[in-house]
Amino acid sequence: MKPGAALLLLALGAGPALAEGGPSPAQMRALAAAMTQAGCVLDAANQDAVLKSAGLTAAEAGMTLDALVRAHRVAQVAGPAYRLEDCR
């Protein structure tokens, strides 16, 4: 599987997990902090490092990323990649 496809599947696989209650605020903060450390972007090249830094499994990261997108804290950009809004 191509790395970009893995990232896309990570985000798309979040639907069922959200039905089970979604991510905690701590998980959302952890992923946002890990993305900030990675230059404000989550993409195929850095997803393993970002998930490790956030302490999240792929399933947890998928549902957390989806929640951040729905909260307008993260935007999908070309690639597929995701950019943390208001990140410096």
Phi, psi and omega per residue, in radians:
M1 nan 2.415 3.101
K2 -1.194 2.537 3.125
P3 -0.984 -0.691 3.133
G4 -1.109 -0.638 3.110
A5 -1.159 -0.625 3.117
A6 -1.120 -0.702 3.124
L7 -1.138 -0.747 3.129
L8 -1.097 -0.757 3.102
L9 -1.116 -0.603 3.095
L10 -0.994 -0.817 -3.118
A11 -1.296 -0.718 -3.092
L12 -1.247 -0.411 -3.127
G13 -1.380 0.093 -3.038
A14 -1.416 -0.378 -3.033
G15 -0.883 -0.965 -3.134
P16 -1.069 -0.632 -3.133
A17 -1.160 -0.608 3.130
L18 -1.149 -0.556 3.104
A19 -1.149 -0.340 -3.126
E20 -1.629 0.225 3.080
G21 2.106 -0.323 3.078
G22 1.326 -3.141 -3.083
P23 -1.347 2.753 3.081
S24 -1.441 2.807 3.042
P25 -1.007 -0.606 3.115
A26 -1.132 -0.680 3.104
Q27 -1.148 -0.691 3.127
M28 -1.146 -0.733 3.094
R29 -1.124 -0.705 -3.113
A30 -1.125 -0.761 -3.141
L31 -1.188 -0.724 3.111
A32 -1.081 -0.729 3.124
A33 -1.135 -0.731 3.134
A34 -1.146 -0.683 3.092
M35 -1.144 -0.675 3.105
T36 -1.062 -0.768 3.119
Q37 -1.122 -0.453 -3.112
A38 -1.645 0.331 3.107
G39 1.514 0.353 3.056
C40 1.342 0.149 -3.080
V41 -2.246 2.467 2.972
L42 -2.009 2.083 3.132
D43 -2.489 -3.122 -3.086
A44 -1.069 -0.569 -3.087
A45 -1.256 -0.521 -3.058
N46 -2.058 0.074 -3.016
Q47 -1.055 -0.673 3.140
D48 -1.104 -0.763 3.136
A49 -1.169 -0.693 3.141
V50 -1.145 -0.794 3.138
L51 -1.103 -0.717 3.116
K52 -1.112 -0.779 3.138
S53 -1.097 -0.647 -3.140
A54 -1.369 -0.291 -3.106
G55 1.251 0.573 -3.087
L56 -2.023 2.560 2.974
T57 -1.349 2.976 3.118
A58 -1.076 -0.711 3.130
A59 -1.134 -0.769 3.113
E60 -1.115 -0.747 3.139
A61 -1.127 -0.679 3.121
G62 -1.061 -0.832 -3.128
M63 -1.235 -0.566 3.119
T64 -1.226 -0.747 3.091
L65 -1.057 -0.761 3.119
D66 -1.058 -0.752 3.127
A67 -1.122 -0.698 3.119
L68 -1.159 -0.638 3.089
V69 -1.150 -0.812 -3.131
R70 -1.123 -0.499 3.104
A71 -1.502 0.069 -3.140
H72 1.071 0.530 3.064
R73 -1.699 -0.303 3.124
V74 -2.348 2.440 3.099
A75 -2.103 2.457 3.056
Q76 -1.357 2.343 3.083
V77 -2.145 3.070 -3.088
A78 -0.982 2.576 2.989
G79 2.536 -1.131 0.037
P80 -1.320 2.484 3.074
A81 -2.604 2.874 -3.117
Y82 -2.268 2.376 -3.137
R83 -2.016 2.303 3.085
L84 -1.306 2.128 -3.127
E85 -1.184 2.635 3.102
D86 0.938 0.607 -3.132
C87 -1.750 2.392 3.129
R88 -2.199 nan nan
